[in-house]
Amino acid sequence: MHPVRVRGVGGVTGLELRKFPSILYLHVKITRKTMLEMEVKILNIDILSLRDTLVSLGAKRVFEGEVVSVFLRNSRGDKIRLRSMGSQYFVTHKTPVASDLSKSNDELETSVGDISTMETILARTGFMVSARTIKYRESYELADARCEIDTVPGIPPYLEIEAGNESTLREAVEILGYDWDETSTMTERQVKIHYGLQDA
C-alpha cells in the first residue's frame, strides 16, 4: 500500500502522497484568512509627518515595496483580486457588507505560489481581467489596526486604515491625529477618478 496522510495543524491543512520506489512526492499546503475588513482612506497626506507619528506610536512596519494587483470578474459580477507584494502572492475574494461609516467587506484571502498560473486558472473558469494597478505601499501594524501609505503615480499620497471593527477603526484615525470628517470610503478607482487620473 502506498501511504496517504491527511493532516490539519493550526488551521493549515495539508495532503501528502508518497509513492515508492519511483519517488513521487506531492505536498499541497493551503493557508487562508477570513475576516471582516472595515477601511477608510485619508487623502493628500504628509508622508514624512505621518511616518514620524507612526514611529512615535510604536507602529511596526511590516512591508514596503511595489504592489501589483490584477482585478478579475465573471459574467455574474463576482470579483477576485490577485496581488503580488514582493515575493508573496495572494488571491482575495471580497463580499461587500453594508456600512455608512466605512468601506466594509467580508474578506477571504489565501496565498498562492504562482500568480500567473492562478490568473490562467481563473480565466479558464470564466473570470476576465477588468483592471491592473501598480502602486508603492508602506504597511504598518498599529495595535489592532493596519495602516497603509499608498503612492500612486499622478495623485497625492493617501493613507488607508483597516480594522476588524468600527471602534478600532475610529481609535486609529483619532490616534493618528485625524478627524473622522477627513476620512473617505472611496475605492482606489474612485480616488483616481477624483483626481482626474481615470474616467468614471
Buried (B, 14 or more C-beta within 10 A) or exposed (E): EEEEEEEEEEEEBBEBBEEEEEEEEEEEEEEEEEEEBBBBBBBEBEBEEBBEBBEEBEBEBEBEEEBBBBBBBEEEEEBBBBBBBEEEBBBBBBEEBEEEEBBBBEBBBBEBEEBEEBBEEBEEEEBEEEEEBEBBBBBBBBEBBBBBBBEBEEBEBBBBBBBBEEEBBBBBBEBBEBEEEBBBBBEBBBBBBBBEEBEE
